[in-house]
């Protein structure tokens, strides 16, 4: 939770969105993530229009493909870079504590 609070205060909407998409991808099965603009706006604390613009920027970089209510991760490594350091630390610690290998 502390890392989420830090990410929300320190990083721009594009990095925070990339982080959320990566976390959803971690918990899903495959590259498709079912998330609405409305939900993402609520989680990121921004207007829905801000989510739309951020998704468009990630899509222009060919990191994702966005369709109504469904996002497809096209380039996970690129999305990790787009998260700008806001993703990875708690995930690695969780894996370490659970004895998982990344």
N, C-alpha and C positions, 0 to 999 in steps of 0.2 A: 504494500500500500504506500509505503514511503516513496518508493521509486515512481509510482504513478503520480503522486503529488508533486514530486520534483519535475517529472516530465511535463506535467500540465503547466507548471510555472516557468520552466526554462526554455522549452522548445516551441517552435512555430507549429501551426496546424498541420502542415505537410508531414513533418517528422512525427507528430503525435498520431496522425492518421496511419502512417506507415507502421508505427509500433502496434496500433490496435489491429491492423490487418495481419501482421505477423503473429500476434498472440492468438487471433482467431484461427489462423492457418495451423498453428501448433496444435490446437485442440480439435481440429476437424479431420476429415478423411478426404484427402485429395486436395486439389488446388482451388476448388470452388468454395467461396465463403458467402453465406446468405446473410447479408446485413443491409438494412435500409439506410438511406440518408438520414432519416429521422432519428434512428437509433444512434448512428455515429455522431450526429450533432449533439445529442444528449450526453453521450460518453465523453466527447471532446470539449463540451462547454462552449460550442460555437453555433452560429446560425446555420440552418440547413443549406443556405446558399454558399456558405464558406466551405462546407463539406463537398458540395458539388464542384466548386472551383478547385479544391485540393485534389479530388479524384481525377478531374480533367488533367491536372498537371502531372499526376502519377501515370495516367494513361498515355499522355503525350510522350513520356519517357519510356513507354512500353514496359512498365513494371507490372501493370495490371490491365485487365479489361473489365470495364464496368457495363453492366446491363441492369435493368430494373430489378432491384432487390437482390442481385447476385453479382459478386465480384470474382474474377478469376485471377489468381496470382500467376503472372507470366515470368517474372524474374525475381525470385526470392532474394538472391544475393544483392541485387540492385535495390530491392526494397529495404534490406537491412542497412545499406549505405544511406538510403533516403531517411531512415529513422535517426540518423546523425548521432548515434551513441545512446539514444533513449531506450534501445532494446538490447537485451542480451545479458546484462549483469544479473538480474533476479532469476532469469531463466537458467543461467549456468549454475547459480547457487542451488536452485531447486533440483537440478539434475545431479549435482554433487551430493546433496543430502539424501536423495532417493537412490543413489548408486547407479544412475543412468549414465550412459556415454553419449556425447553429442557428436 
